[in-house]
Amino acid sequence: MRAYLVGGAVRDRLLGLVESDHDWLVTGITAEQLLAQGFRRVGQDFSVFLHPLTTEEYALPRGKTQEQNEFKQVCNDLVARDLTINAMALSPEGDIIDPLNGQADIQARILRHTPTFRQDPIRVLRLARFAARLNPQGFRIADETRRMIHKMVTCGELNGLVSERVWAEVKHALESDAPVVFFETLRDLKTLGIVMPALDRLFGVPQPAKHHPEIDTGIHSLMVLNQAAGLRKDPETRLAALLHDLGKGTTPPDQWPSHHGHELRGVKLIDALCDTLRIPNRFRELSRLVAEYHTHCHRAFELKPATLVKTLMALDALRRPDRFEQFLAACEADSRGRTGFETCAYPQAAYFKAIQQAAAAVDTGAIAKQCHDPLQIADTLFQARSRAAAQAKKTWQASHLPPK
């Protein structure tokens, strides 16, 4: 068996980056022999195996290879990959095999399609993800690649994308250092409307300039995502931040730039998107909460203690404080994701957290023992938490507001 290092590890090594997972292309061995050596088979399209010790992927060359020499086998497999910068291999002797001039594209910082790119339309999303990942290195998409993808869209080649694969690419992008670039690239490639039509619909929808100097709701959504990426690394918060204003895309134009009731309309659109892409429930739940209650958080100082407690209960913030932290981060990102507000403080987050901690500190066990009527426990507990919230509000005002 001869093993060639392929794909991302070769690319990252040439770029001087931390190498991604090591993937190997192997020749001179059969699937049966790999299995006999303890490798575990994965995948369906072509033979991929996991090493019994390292769990790194070892793949046999794609296609019919019986009558090809080793070099031809390797080259044919590389040409079947997505981008020229990913279509390189490092031989056991340390030589780079580069049938599509990927090294030249690395030098020029170009993302260029391979001859087989169109065989798998999900590669359009992979391209957008690489654009986001390699944005700090100055990579751009080749003009001919952009034109080809526009033709793919026109021909309907992206209409049958598999939901699970789409979500996998979106999740990877949300976990990257520059997730905004992923969505900007999809829009530039005219594919955002296919992948996330409710998000694409926001572009061109105006908001009041007094509160949103950037005006455009789609631009605002990407600005919020960018702020969220600076506040939290988890993809759940970042997705919730991106989708928080989906409801504004369904506001009748004669009501613009006002968007009354967009919060609940957004919840329905989030459910539809999560159903379509089969997004896990932890993403759905946080996104729904941020869409429905982000304006409550913005107005936290105006709300009565009882209303704050009701909101906390709706957020399940007392039982799930970690998710409440995600909610607060998404709301802060929304506030700062506006032109001129990028570095502004957001004291509502600390204030709302202080209210949450005060409500959570109420001794539920003691209250339950004191209630002779079990039906009164819930209301008594709510009243106790409201009093605790009121006291926390006074304490906050005393320490944060200037004296009269």
QUICORGI-V471234 format. One record per pair of residues at least 12 apart in sequence whose ideal C-beta (glycine too) atoms are under 7 Angstrom apart, sorted by the first residue. I is the first residue (numbers start at 1). J is the second residue. Records with the same first field share a line. If there is no record, write none. Layout:
I = J ; J
This chain:
1 = 26 ; 28 ; 29
2 = 26 ; 27 ; 28 ; 70 ; 92
3 = 24 ; 26 ; 58 ; 92
4 = 24 ; 25 ; 74 ; 89 ; 90 ; 91
5 = 22 ; 24 ; 89 ; 90
6 = 23 ; 24 ; 25 ; 89
7 = 23 ; 86
8 = 20 ; 86
9 = 22 ; 23
10 = 88 ; 89 ; 90
11 = 85 ; 86 ; 88 ; 106
14 = 103 ; 106
15 = 106 ; 137
21 = 56
22 = 56
23 = 56 ; 57
24 = 56 ; 57 ; 58
25 = 59 ; 61 ; 74 ; 77 ; 89
26 = 58 ; 60
27 = 61 ; 70 ; 73 ; 74
31 = 47 ; 60
34 = 49 ; 58
38 = 52
39 = 51 ; 52 ; 58
46 = 59 ; 60 ; 62
47 = 59 ; 60
61 = 73 ; 74 ; 76 ; 77
62 = 77 ; 80
63 = 76
74 = 89 ; 97
75 = 97 ; 99
78 = 97 ; 99
79 = 99 ; 100 ; 114 ; 115 ; 116
80 = 116
81 = 114
82 = 114 ; 117 ; 123 ; 126
83 = 111 ; 112 ; 113 ; 114 ; 127 ; 130
84 = 100 ; 101 ; 102 ; 105 ; 112 ; 114
85 = 102 ; 105 ; 106 ; 111
87 = 99 ; 100 ; 102 ; 114
88 = 102
100 = 114
109 = 137 ; 138 ; 139 ; 140
110 = 140 ; 142
111 = 127 ; 130 ; 131 ; 139 ; 140 ; 141 ; 142 ; 145
112 = 142 ; 145
113 = 145 ; 148
118 = 152 ; 157
121 = 152 ; 157 ; 158 ; 161
122 = 161 ; 165 ; 169
124 = 149 ; 152 ; 158 ; 189 ; 191
125 = 166 ; 169
126 = 169
127 = 141
128 = 182 ; 185 ; 186 ; 189
129 = 169 ; 172 ; 173 ; 182
131 = 181 ; 185
132 = 173 ; 176 ; 178 ; 179 ; 181 ; 182 ; 185
133 = 176
135 = 178 ; 181
146 = 189
149 = 189
150 = 190
153 = 190 ; 191
158 = 191 ; 194
159 = 194
163 = 276 ; 277 ; 278
164 = 278
166 = 195 ; 277
167 = 277 ; 278 ; 279
171 = 235
174 = 235 ; 238 ; 239
175 = 235
179 = 225 ; 229 ; 238
180 = 222 ; 225 ; 226
183 = 222
184 = 222
187 = 200
196 = 273
198 = 246 ; 249 ; 269 ; 273
199 = 221 ; 243 ; 246
201 = 249
202 = 217 ; 218 ; 221 ; 245 ; 248 ; 249
203 = 216 ; 218
204 = 216 ; 218
205 = 217 ; 248 ; 249
206 = 256 ; 257
207 = 220 ; 257
208 = 257
212 = 338
213 = 338 ; 339 ; 340
214 = 338 ; 339
217 = 245 ; 248
220 = 245 ; 337 ; 338
221 = 242 ; 245
223 = 337 ; 338
224 = 241 ; 242 ; 244 ; 333 ; 334 ; 337
225 = 238 ; 241 ; 242
226 = 337
227 = 333 ; 336 ; 337
228 = 241 ; 329 ; 330 ; 333
231 = 329 ; 332 ; 333
232 = 326 ; 329
234 = 326
236 = 282 ; 283 ; 286 ; 326
237 = 326 ; 329 ; 330
239 = 283 ; 287
240 = 286 ; 287 ; 290 ; 330
241 = 330 ; 333 ; 334
243 = 270 ; 287 ; 291
244 = 266 ; 290 ; 291 ; 294 ; 330 ; 334
245 = 262 ; 266
246 = 266 ; 269 ; 270 ; 291
247 = 262 ; 263 ; 264 ; 265 ; 266 ; 269 ; 291
248 = 262
250 = 265
263 = 291 ; 292 ; 295
264 = 292
266 = 291
267 = 288 ; 291 ; 292
270 = 284 ; 287 ; 288 ; 291
286 = 323 ; 326 ; 327
289 = 315 ; 327
290 = 327 ; 330 ; 331
293 = 311 ; 314 ; 315
294 = 330 ; 331 ; 334
296 = 311
297 = 328 ; 331 ; 348 ; 352
298 = 331 ; 335 ; 348
300 = 348 ; 351 ; 352
301 = 348 ; 351
305 = 386 ; 389 ; 390 ; 393
306 = 386
308 = 355 ; 389
309 = 359 ; 382 ; 385 ; 386 ; 389
312 = 356 ; 359
315 = 327
317 = 356
318 = 356 ; 359 ; 360
324 = 356
328 = 349 ; 352 ; 353
331 = 349
332 = 346 ; 349
351 = 396
354 = 392 ; 396
355 = 389 ; 392 ; 393
358 = 388 ; 389 ; 391 ; 392
359 = 385 ; 388 ; 389
361 = 388
362 = 381 ; 384 ; 385 ; 388
364 = 381
367 = 380 ; 381 ; 384
